[in-house]
Amino acid sequence: MASIRIVTDSTADISLELRERYGIEMVPLKVHFGQEMYKDAVTIQAEEFYGKLSQAAQLPTTSQPSPVEFLDVYKRLNKEPDTQIISIHLSAAMSGTYQSAVLAKNMMEEEANITVIDSRSATYGFGLLVITAAKMAEEGRSSEEILAEIERLQSDRKLYFLVDTLEFLQKGGRIGKAAALFGTLLNIKPILSIDDEGQVNSVDKVRGHKKAVARVVELLKRDFEGKPVHVVIGYSNDKAAADELLTSIQANFDVRSLDYNVIGPVVGTHVGHGVALSIMWEAK
């Protein structure tokens, strides 16, 4: 039977402990503070990143891995006998990371069995796909079974997040400067998601954090009311920022499993401090 190896990138925000536990290979994106370059989740971790972000005069930038960085990983894994590689990555609508992986695959087309997947999501919105795939591979499931489950989760998962400040969205070009100023003055809290094309979109805008939390629960009820669910709560630099969201979710849903996830440096560059993220999918 073929050995299935799972590859991802650092924006899946999967801890080193879990990557080592399930044999997941990770290719890092990069964060740039001026002339200083850091490899996401390798030479800079979330805690250090948010500390630097608080003091930075300018917003850091990010960059994708090169095809060669993926090629090095694919070649190493392909040395293992009878190996299939499933490589799952950050939404192609947000980054060229997926395309770099595809280019690396094409360089090995004749000598390796590689499937590259556009997750159409970010952070643990696709980290859950990676972990699921790795667990199934460990259980000896076939690549067809793994790919089918990934497809199911992609259609079933729902992701919503709240940001504490509009500053980072404005600096990153997601909203205009006037809209950011107006929203901040009126305490407007956008409820954001990731659409079917893998792009960040605004689902709603409400005034105040409590109303925003209530609206997220209302949106989740449209898909999951009365169903058992798995939940991941994500946060950037402050776990307490997500506690109110978690409390409300637990009061309204049959939660079968719950995990916390820290939003890493690359995604954190674009959403900033005080983020509360909810990911939910049906428990089968």
C-alpha positions as CSV (number, residue, x, y, z in Angstrom):
1,M,0.0,0.0,0.0
2,A,1.2,3.5,-0.9
3,S,2.5,5.7,1.9
4,I,0.6,9.1,1.9
5,R,2.5,12.2,3.1
6,I,0.8,15.5,3.9
7,V,2.4,18.8,3.1
8,T,1.1,22.3,4.0
9,D,2.4,25.8,4.5
10,S,2.8,27.9,7.7
11,T,-0.5,29.8,7.3
12,A,-2.4,26.6,8.3
13,D,-1.3,27.7,11.8
14,I,-0.7,24.1,13.0
15,S,1.5,23.8,16.0
16,L,4.9,22.1,15.8
17,E,3.7,19.5,18.3
18,L,0.8,18.5,15.9
19,R,3.0,18.6,12.8
20,E,5.5,16.3,14.5
21,R,2.8,14.0,15.8
22,Y,1.2,13.4,12.4
23,G,4.3,13.7,10.2
24,I,3.1,16.8,8.5
25,E,5.7,18.7,6.4
26,M,5.4,22.5,6.5
27,V,6.8,25.1,4.0
28,P,7.0,28.5,5.7
29,L,5.9,31.9,4.3
30,K,7.9,34.9,5.3
31,V,7.2,38.1,7.3
32,H,9.2,41.2,6.6
33,F,9.7,44.0,9.2
34,G,11.6,46.5,7.1
35,Q,14.8,44.8,6.1
36,E,14.4,42.0,8.6
37,M,13.0,38.8,7.2
38,Y,11.5,36.0,9.4
39,K,10.2,32.6,8.4
40,D,6.7,32.2,9.7
41,A,6.5,29.6,12.6
42,V,10.2,28.8,12.2
43,T,12.3,31.9,13.1
44,I,9.3,33.9,14.5
45,Q,6.4,32.7,16.5
46,A,3.1,34.3,17.2
47,E,3.9,35.8,20.6
48,E,7.1,37.5,19.3
49,F,5.3,38.6,16.2
50,Y,2.5,40.4,18.0
51,G,5.0,42.1,20.3
52,K,6.9,43.4,17.3
53,L,3.7,44.4,15.5
54,S,2.6,46.6,18.5
55,Q,5.9,48.5,18.2
56,A,6.3,48.6,14.4
57,A,6.1,52.1,12.8
58,Q,5.0,50.5,9.5
59,L,2.9,47.4,8.8
60,P,5.0,44.4,8.0
61,T,4.7,42.6,4.7
62,T,4.5,39.0,3.8
63,S,5.9,36.8,0.9
64,Q,5.2,33.4,-0.4
65,P,7.6,30.4,-0.6
66,S,9.3,29.9,-4.0
67,P,8.6,26.8,-6.1
68,V,12.2,25.6,-5.2
69,E,11.3,25.5,-1.5
70,F,8.3,23.1,-2.3
71,L,10.5,21.2,-4.8
72,D,13.0,20.4,-2.0
73,V,10.3,19.0,0.2
74,Y,8.7,17.0,-2.6
75,K,12.0,15.5,-3.7
76,R,12.9,14.5,-0.1
77,L,9.5,12.8,0.5
78,N,9.6,11.1,-2.9
79,K,12.7,9.2,-1.9
80,E,10.5,7.2,0.4
81,P,9.2,4.1,-1.4
82,D,5.8,4.1,-3.0
83,T,4.9,7.6,-1.7
84,Q,1.9,9.8,-2.6
85,I,1.9,13.4,-1.6
86,I,-1.1,15.5,-0.8
87,S,-0.2,19.2,-0.5
88,I,-2.8,21.5,1.0
89,H,-2.4,25.3,0.9
90,L,-3.6,28.8,1.6
91,S,-6.3,30.1,-0.7
92,A,-5.0,30.9,-4.1
93,A,-7.1,34.1,-4.1
94,M,-5.0,35.4,-1.2
95,S,-1.5,34.3,-2.1
96,G,0.7,32.8,-4.7
97,T,1.7,30.0,-2.4
98,Y,-0.6,27.5,-4.1
99,Q,0.8,28.4,-7.5
100,S,4.4,27.9,-6.2
101,A,3.4,24.4,-5.1
102,V,1.8,23.7,-8.5
103,L,4.9,24.8,-10.3
104,A,7.0,22.5,-8.0
105,K,4.7,19.6,-8.7
106,N,5.0,20.2,-12.5
107,M,8.7,20.0,-12.2
108,M,8.3,16.4,-10.9
109,E,5.3,15.4,-13.0
110,E,7.0,12.3,-14.4
111,E,8.6,11.0,-11.2
112,A,6.2,11.7,-8.3
113,N,2.5,11.3,-7.4
114,I,1.5,14.8,-6.0
115,T,-1.9,16.3,-5.6
116,V,-2.0,20.0,-4.8
117,I,-5.1,21.5,-3.2
118,D,-6.3,25.0,-3.1
119,S,-7.9,25.1,0.4
120,R,-9.9,28.3,-0.5
121,S,-9.3,29.3,3.1
122,A,-6.8,30.5,5.6
123,T,-5.4,29.8,9.1
124,Y,-7.2,26.8,10.7
125,G,-10.0,27.2,8.1
126,F,-7.7,24.8,6.2
127,G,-5.5,23.6,9.1
128,L,-8.5,21.4,9.9
129,L,-8.2,19.9,6.4
130,V,-4.5,19.2,6.9
131,I,-5.0,17.6,10.3
132,T,-7.9,15.5,9.0
133,A,-5.9,14.3,6.0
134,A,-2.9,13.4,8.2
135,K,-5.0,11.4,10.6
136,M,-6.6,9.5,7.8
137,A,-3.2,8.8,6.2
138,E,-2.0,7.5,9.6
139,E,-5.1,5.2,9.7
140,G,-4.1,3.8,6.3
141,R,-7.0,5.3,4.3
142,S,-6.6,5.7,0.6
143,S,-5.9,9.0,-1.2
144,E,-9.3,8.8,-2.8
145,E,-10.9,8.6,0.7
146,I,-8.8,11.5,2.0
147,L,-9.6,13.7,-1.0
148,A,-13.3,13.0,-0.7
149,E,-13.2,14.0,3.0
150,I,-11.3,17.2,2.3
151,E,-13.9,18.1,-0.3
152,R,-16.7,17.4,2.2
153,L,-15.1,19.6,4.8
154,Q,-14.5,22.4,2.3
155,S,-18.2,22.6,1.6
156,D,-19.4,22.0,5.2
157,R,-17.1,24.3,7.3
158,K,-18.2,27.8,8.2
159,L,-15.7,30.4,9.2
160,Y,-16.5,33.9,10.7
161,F,-14.2,36.3,12.3
162,L,-14.3,39.7,14.1
163,V,-11.6,42.2,14.2
164,D,-10.9,44.6,17.1
165,T,-9.6,47.4,14.8
166,L,-10.1,48.3,11.1
167,E,-6.6,49.6,10.9
168,F,-5.0,46.5,9.5
169,L,-7.7,45.9,7.0
170,Q,-7.4,49.5,5.8
171,K,-3.6,49.3,5.5
172,G,-3.8,46.0,3.7
173,G,-6.2,47.5,1.2
174,R,-9.3,45.6,2.3
175,I,-11.3,48.8,3.0
176,G,-10.7,52.5,2.3
177,K,-9.3,55.0,4.7
178,A,-12.5,56.9,5.0
179,A,-14.5,53.7,5.7
180,A,-12.0,52.7,8.4
181,L,-12.2,56.1,10.1
182,F,-16.0,56.2,9.9
183,G,-16.3,52.6,11.2
184,T,-13.9,53.3,14.1
185,L,-15.7,56.4,15.2
186,L,-19.1,54.6,15.2
187,N,-17.7,51.4,16.8
188,I,-18.7,49.4,13.7
189,K,-17.6,45.8,13.9
190,P,-17.5,44.0,10.5
191,I,-18.3,40.3,10.5
192,L,-15.9,38.8,8.0
193,S,-15.8,35.4,6.3
194,I,-14.1,33.6,3.4
195,D,-16.3,33.0,0.4
196,D,-16.4,30.0,-2.0
197,E,-13.7,31.5,-4.1
198,G,-11.3,31.8,-1.1
199,Q,-11.5,35.6,-0.8
200,V,-12.2,37.6,2.4
201,N,-15.6,39.1,2.3
202,S,-17.8,41.2,4.6
203,V,-20.9,39.4,5.7
204,D,-22.4,42.1,7.9
205,K,-21.6,45.2,9.9
206,V,-23.0,45.8,13.3
207,R,-22.3,48.3,16.1
208,G,-20.5,46.9,19.1
209,H,-18.8,43.6,20.0
210,K,-21.7,42.0,21.8
211,K,-24.0,42.5,18.8
212,A,-21.3,41.2,16.5
213,V,-21.0,38.0,18.6
214,A,-24.8,37.6,18.6
215,R,-24.9,38.0,14.8
216,V,-22.2,35.4,14.3
217,V,-24.2,32.9,16.3
218,E,-27.3,33.7,14.3
219,L,-25.3,33.1,11.1
220,L,-24.0,29.8,12.3
221,K,-27.5,28.7,13.4
222,R,-28.6,28.8,9.7
223,D,-26.4,25.8,9.0
224,F,-25.9,24.0,12.3
225,E,-28.8,24.5,14.6
226,G,-29.8,21.2,16.2
227,K,-26.7,19.4,14.8
228,P,-23.7,18.2,16.8
229,V,-20.7,20.3,15.8
230,H,-16.9,20.5,16.1
231,V,-15.6,24.0,16.9
232,V,-12.3,25.8,16.7
233,I,-11.9,29.2,18.2
234,G,-9.0,31.2,16.9
235,Y,-7.4,34.4,18.3
236,S,-4.4,36.6,17.5
237,N,-2.6,38.1,20.5
238,D,-5.4,37.9,23.2
239,K,-7.3,34.7,24.0
240,A,-9.8,36.7,26.1
241,A,-10.9,38.4,22.9
242,A,-12.5,35.2,21.7
243,D,-13.9,34.1,25.1
244,E,-17.3,35.9,24.6
245,L,-17.7,34.3,21.2
246,L,-16.9,30.9,22.7
247,T,-19.3,31.3,25.6
248,S,-22.1,32.2,23.2
249,I,-21.4,29.3,20.9
250,Q,-21.4,26.8,23.7
251,A,-24.7,28.1,24.9
252,N,-26.3,27.6,21.5
253,F,-24.8,24.5,20.0
254,D,-24.2,20.8,20.8
255,V,-20.4,21.1,20.8
256,R,-18.7,17.7,20.5
257,S,-15.2,19.0,20.4
258,L,-13.5,22.3,21.0
259,D,-10.0,23.5,20.2
260,Y,-8.2,26.8,20.5
261,N,-5.9,28.0,17.7
262,V,-3.5,30.9,17.6
263,I,-3.5,32.9,14.4
264,G,0.1,33.1,13.2
265,P,2.3,35.9,12.0
266,V,1.4,35.9,8.2
267,V,-2.3,36.0,8.7
268,G,-1.8,38.2,11.7
269,T,-0.1,40.8,9.5
270,H,-3.4,41.2,7.6
271,V,-5.9,41.1,10.5
272,G,-4.0,42.6,13.4
273,H,-4.7,42.4,17.2
274,G,-7.8,41.3,19.1
275,V,-9.3,38.9,16.5
276,A,-12.0,36.4,17.4
277,L,-12.4,33.6,14.9
278,S,-14.9,30.8,14.8
279,I,-14.8,27.7,12.6
280,M,-17.6,25.2,12.8
281,W,-18.4,22.0,10.9
282,E,-20.9,19.1,11.6
283,A,-19.8,16.2,13.7
284,K,-20.3,13.0,11.7
